[in-house]
Amino acid sequence: MKYTKYIIAIVVSVALFVVFSAYSSRCRLSDSDAVVITKDFYDKMNIKYGLSPQITVKNGHARPLSYESNVKMVTFKLDEDRALTTQVDCSSKQVNMFSNEKLITSTHQKYMSNVNGRKILKWPTLIDEKKAKEILLSLGGRLGLPQHLEFSGIVLNKQTGIWTATWKRKHNDIVYDDETVTIAIIAVTGEFCGFNNQTRSNLPQNEVKVSKAEAIEIARDELIDYISREKWEKNKDIFVVKSAVLKIITHLSILDRILALNPTPRFVWVVVYDSKEGMDRHSIGILIEDESVIRIDATNKKILSTKINIVP
């Protein structure tokens, strides 16, 4: 019986957590407002759509709008087979995901060839990088991307025939590690085909009290503990700090993503170790390139995560 009060406290805590989770995940954006936001986005980006949103089938039930915890999916049916589906964030009341699957599919079908019984995409001349960047930056301007985003670069997926530009969120010139905005275009025509906004409104709550030199020293000590001092002394002239960058990170693990209803970003030093260029990793048995990452809290020097792979 002496543990009864503790059991009751745990049960109450779990119940309150469930209630709070359900309340916090409720979408307070009306269906009509979600439709208006979607239409405004389409008009801004010159996307043709139907006269009214059609039903979306989810979990075996048909309804005009399908819900997730903090977004609404608005679907406009274009024909019997194709539809435009757009995700609207309930908190920011902005579009945070759009993909014109009809345009992408029709483009693929246009350039699909049958070679020896296999279907392959045979692209014509694609837009070059300079022209693609010009189009993507122009689309970013049309969308009105906020000032706190920093252009990161563009990449061509030769398989899908799509150019994608990425902007990274920053705060006081420090980049968020896991918050980005991407815009995609068809590499043949330059037509807008996709948008994804992975930024949130939270700002880091901790302060930067750990210097870069201190972070590197902490990471080195962690590395020595991991591989043994004997191996470190033998190979210390081979190990190099590839980078040591101060970043803002929201999610540090899968568990954080599961448990944190509204995760708070924090300043983190990300230290990457590698072997010197030209070294034969397999013969000396040291780090695999780009996989030796140690993340350190920039306030209290606590090691938040370590990922070190040693070649067998």
Secondary structure, 3 states (H helix, E strand, C coil): CCCHHHHHHHHHHHHHHHHHHHHHCCCCCCHHHHHHHHHHHHHHCCCCCCCCCCCEEECCEEECEEECCCEEEEEEECCCCCEEEEEEECCCCCEEEEECHHHHHHHHHHCEEEECCEEEECCCCCCCHHHHHHHHHHHHHHHCCCCCEEEEEEEEECCCCEEEEEEEEEECCEEEEEEEEEEEEECCCCCEEEEEECCCCCCCCCCCCCCHHHHHHHHHHHHHHHHCHHHHHHHCCCEEEEEEEEEEECCCCHHHHHHCCCCCCEEEEEEEEEECCCCCHHHHCCECCCCEEEEEECCCCCEEEEECCECC
